[in-house]
Amino acid sequence: MDNPVIQTMLNHRSVRKYKKDQPPDEVVQAIVRAGQQAPFASQLYSVLLTRKKKAPFGAPLWFTICVDLYKLERFMKLRGWEVATNDLDLLFFGIQDAAYMAQNMVVAGESLGLFSCFLGAAPHLADRIAREFKLPPRVFPLVQLVMGYPDEDFPPRPRWPLWFTLFEDEYPEFTDEQVAEAMKVMDEGYLAQGYYVKQRAKIRLEGGRKETYTYENYSWTEHISRKWGQWYRSPKELVEQLRKRGFDVTRQE
C-alpha cells in the first residue's frame, strides 16, 4: 500500500552503527511526545534519557523505558486511595503501557530519519540502572533503546510469513513440514544478508553439545533455539531484581 506510515514501519531495521550527530532537543521531545500517544492502561511508564554516557553502538541517544508505579501511587495518595491490585497484574499492565510507548518512539524516530535498536537486558540490570538514575521505589526498567542517525544501510530483516502469523477464528494445527517451511523463510533470508557472519554472533553451545554449524549455515532459528534453549533457566535473578525495586510478584492474599 502506498501509505507513508506503513512504509516507514515496513522499512524498520535495528541499526548498530550511528553517526555522531546529536539530534536537537525539539526532535527528542517530539519522539517522546509521540510515544505518549500510544494506547495505555494508566500511563504506567517513565522514560529516562542519557546523552552523557557512551551508548552502545555509538548512538547519541540512550533511552530507558520503565514501568512506573511510583507516580500512580503518588497521585492516588492525593486522592485518598491506596493501591490494592497485586504487583503481578500491575506489572503486566505496566509492561503493556511501556512497550506501546517504546514502539511509538521507534516509529516516530524513523519518520524523522532516526533509527534505533532495542536492548532487552534492562530487567536484569534494573538495580544498577536504578542507582545510576536515582530511581525511586516501584520504578522498574523494562527495555533500553538507543537511537540516532544511521551510519549503515541494509534491507529490512526477514519476518515469519503471514500465514504463520495471522490466524482467523482458530489457531491452526501445523505439520512439521509447514513449520520447516516457515523456518526456511527466516533462515534463508538471514543467510542471504550475511547477518550472523558480519556480527560474529554465533551463540556458544553449553552442556557438552557438539558444534555442527558454521557461519555458512548458522541462521536465525538455530540462534533463537540456542538462546531460549540455554539461557535464564531460573527466574530467581529476575525476581530478585523486581524485589529490589519494590515489586513482590509472589505475594498472595
Protein Blocks (a to p, Z undefined) as FASTA:
>chain_A
ZZfklmmmmmpccdfbdcfbdcdfklmmmmmmmmmmpccfkopacddddfkbccehhiab
dcdddddfklmmmmmmmnopacfbdfklmmmmmmmmmmmmmmmmmmmmmmnopacdddfk
lmmmmmmmmmmnopaehiacfbdcdddddfbdcdddddddfklmbcghiacdddfklmmm
mmmmmmmmmmmnommmmnopaccdehhiacfbdfklgcfklmmmmmmmmgokbfklmmmm
mmmnopafkbcZZ
